[in-house]
Amino acid sequence: MTGAKTAVEWLASVAPDPEACRWEWERGPLGVTLLPAGRAWDVLILPGELGYPTLDVLTRVLDRLGPVLVDFGDARMGFFVPPGTAARWLGTGIRTAGAGTWIVVPYPGRSTGGVRWLVSPDGSGTLTDPALLELAMHEAAAGLATEVGD
């Protein structure tokens, strides 16, 4: 549980009130809280049909990647990237969450009925490099185009 505790501390550190954040996670009925993006991370949000193959590419080339969230229904995946990435991102069809936005974040290590971690934060602050993410998205998209063309 040490890793989950460290991850909780890392995530809660961006909350306006970290204690209230932890309270909501531990006692709230949903096990989620809202956290501001743009402080310790931004989030690039991919459609699930592109996100899963992108995650497959990344896990083949990286030993450790940043946290990845998925929403209920697997419609969207959120890759945690360095702050400032959202303001510079130009990719079509990719949503961003950066400074001034908030994201729903589940408690690390616990499953909830909605948003869940595909790659849980480990508390170290590891984030996915946006350039590598972009390359992985291109490879995943090429693979999807090949499947459609078959």
Secondary structure as the mmCIF struct_conf table of DSSP 4:
data_model
#
loop_
_struct_conf.conf_type_id
_struct_conf.id
_struct_conf.beg_label_comp_id
_struct_conf.beg_label_asym_id
_struct_conf.beg_label_seq_id
_struct_conf.end_label_comp_id
_struct_conf.end_label_asym_id
_struct_conf.end_label_seq_id
HELX_RH_AL_P HELX_RH_AL_P1 THR A 2 ALA A 12
TURN_TY1_P TURN_TY1_P1 SER A 13 VAL A 14
BEND BEND1 ALA A 15 ASP A 17
HELX_RH_AL_P HELX_RH_AL_P2 PRO A 18 ARG A 27
BEND BEND2 GLY A 28 GLY A 31
STRN STRN1 VAL A 32 PRO A 36
BEND BEND3 ALA A 37 ALA A 40
STRN STRN2 ASP A 42 PRO A 47
HELX_RH_AL_P HELX_RH_AL_P3 GLY A 48 VAL A 61
BEND BEND4 ASP A 63 ARG A 64
STRN STRN3 VAL A 68 VAL A 70
HELX_RH_3T_P HELX_RH_3T_P1 PHE A 72 ASP A 74
STRN STRN4 ARG A 76 VAL A 81
TURN_TY1_P TURN_TY1_P2 PRO A 83 GLY A 84
HELX_RH_AL_P HELX_RH_AL_P4 THR A 85 ARG A 88
TURN_TY1_P TURN_TY1_P3 THR A 92 GLY A 93
STRN STRN5 ARG A 95 ALA A 97
TURN_TY1_P TURN_TY1_P4 ALA A 99 GLY A 100
STRN STRN6 TRP A 102 PRO A 106
HELX_LH_PP_P HELX_LH_PP_P1 TYR A 107 TYR A 107
TURN_TY1_P TURN_TY1_P5 PRO A 108 GLY A 109
BEND BEND5 GLY A 113 VAL A 115
STRN STRN7 ARG A 116 VAL A 119
BEND BEND6 GLY A 123 SER A 124
HELX_RH_AL_P HELX_RH_AL_P5 PRO A 130 GLY A 149
#
